[in-house]
Amino acid sequence: MEVGFNRLMVAGFHKEKTSAARSFRQDVINGLKSVPKRLQSKYFYDDAGDRLFQDIMAMPEYYLTDAELEIFRDKTALLSQGICFEDTAFDLIELGAGDGVKSRHLLQHLSDTGADFRYMPVDISGNILDILRENIEEAVPGLEMMCLQGEYFEMLEQACAASGRQKVVMILGGNIGNMEKKDSYEFCLKIRQILSPGDRVIIGFDLKKDPFIILGAYNDPSGITAAFNLNLLTRINRELDAGIDVAGFQHYQTYDPLSGACRSFLVSTRAQDIEIDGETISFEKGESIYMEISQKFSRSDIAILALKSGFVPVSEVMDSEQYFVDVIWQVA
Ligand SMILES: C[S@@+](CC[C@H](N)C(=O)[O-])C[C@H]1O[C@@H](n2cnc3c(N)ncnc32)[C@H](O)[C@@H]1O
């Protein structure tokens, strides 16, 4: 089915606003009532969160962007060789695309080398998709593009329904690390089940390395990562009419080199009650909210993940420091 492609953003596939607002309220209240308390990191990305994440990507400590940018800017031909289906037309679907600063190098290369492809970026944030669209239109004028605002799998299904071509699904920037390990297996398995034999994926994995370098990327002295985490409390105040004293929480980051889990928390600096939409949630002094995991992988973790989820590894590209790897796998 060849529907919905044009050079501008295609709206109309995204979840109803009211339904998204209902899910936000329910997830926040359920998360803060659970033991331990937690919030889902997909909610970081309102307009302020998008801006703060762009600031994080520009921080010298946040090596992930530099490493993956090096792969996409300097080793583009290797990536492109791994995904081009000879002369077959394909669709490149990117999950959690963000502002597209890395992807645009690959898109440019594919376009310059005459590949017959269309681009379908997916993101939960409509704001960042607007920024991405501008970036991509400037870098690759005339590229056929369909922006899909919403959750990964809902939008992947929509993209596949609109495609009818071979597909490459791309997940960059360590997005896969923002899942617990068992969830990343289920995520890959689900992608494999939606795709067809011969389709491919490009997935970026942040590798285990010097723990001080990892921790430093999430513990910046300028406080941008702290502001990024605290911004979710501000969003809850605004969208759920809550009365959280944001200054009553501090950001805390851990890295466990054994498991590879790098986790962020907001810790209550005093005993306090917060009111959210008629619900009262009590915090003890020192009690934390678990905010986000940024999982780090060993090479063998990645090989096992491919095998367990039914993909065949095709190739991989690393940066010169060997901090980060983008793998290309094919559906068996
Ligand atoms: C860590 S940023 C990485 C962005 C981009 N992949 C990069 O490498 O620069 C994560 C992006 O994924 C989006 N995102 C997070 N959870 C999502 C979900 N469940 N469904 C769709 N998009 C999601 C966020 O809005 C954000 O733009």
The ligand as a MOL file (V3000), in Angstrom:
LIG
                    3D

  0  0  0     0  0            999 V3000
M  V30 BEGIN CTAB
M  V30 COUNTS 27 29 0 0 0
M  V30 BEGIN ATOM
M  V30 1 C 17.8040 9.0800 24.2070 0
M  V30 2 S 16.9020 9.9150 22.9430 0 CHG=1
M  V30 3 C 17.8290 9.3650 21.5190 0
M  V30 4 C 17.4640 10.0260 20.2390 0
M  V30 5 C 18.1550 9.4930 18.9880 0
M  V30 6 N 17.9050 8.0850 18.7940 0
M  V30 7 C 19.6290 9.7520 19.0190 0
M  V30 8 O 20.3920 8.8010 18.9810 0
M  V30 9 O 20.0370 10.9160 19.0600 0 CHG=-1
M  V30 10 C 15.4420 8.9550 22.9150 0
M  V30 11 C 14.3870 9.3800 21.8990 0
M  V30 12 O 13.4070 8.3380 21.8370 0
M  V30 13 C 12.1040 8.8830 22.0220 0
M  V30 14 N 11.3250 7.8580 22.7650 0
M  V30 15 C 11.5410 7.4290 24.0340 0
M  V30 16 N 10.6620 6.4650 24.3540 0
M  V30 17 C 9.8660 6.2870 23.2680 0
M  V30 18 C 8.7740 5.4180 22.9680 0
M  V30 19 N 8.3240 4.5380 23.8850 0
M  V30 20 N 8.1900 5.4810 21.7520 0
M  V30 21 C 8.6500 6.3840 20.8130 0
M  V30 22 N 9.6870 7.2350 21.0450 0
M  V30 23 C 10.2890 7.1800 22.2430 0
M  V30 24 C 12.3060 10.1720 22.7840 0
M  V30 25 O 11.2770 11.1200 22.5530 0
M  V30 26 C 13.6660 10.6440 22.2680 0
M  V30 27 O 13.5520 11.4970 21.1570 0
M  V30 END ATOM
M  V30 BEGIN BOND
M  V30 1 1 1 2
M  V30 2 1 2 3
M  V30 3 1 2 10
M  V30 4 1 3 4
M  V30 5 1 4 5
M  V30 6 1 5 6
M  V30 7 1 5 7
M  V30 8 2 7 8
M  V30 9 1 7 9
M  V30 10 1 10 11
M  V30 11 1 11 12
M  V30 12 1 11 26
M  V30 13 1 12 13
M  V30 14 1 13 14
M  V30 15 1 13 24
M  V30 16 1 14 15
M  V30 17 1 14 23
M  V30 18 2 15 16
M  V30 19 1 16 17
M  V30 20 1 17 18
M  V30 21 2 17 23
M  V30 22 1 18 19
M  V30 23 2 18 20
M  V30 24 1 20 21
M  V30 25 2 21 22
M  V30 26 1 22 23
M  V30 27 1 24 25
M  V30 28 1 24 26
M  V30 29 1 26 27
M  V30 END BOND
M  V30 END CTAB
M  END
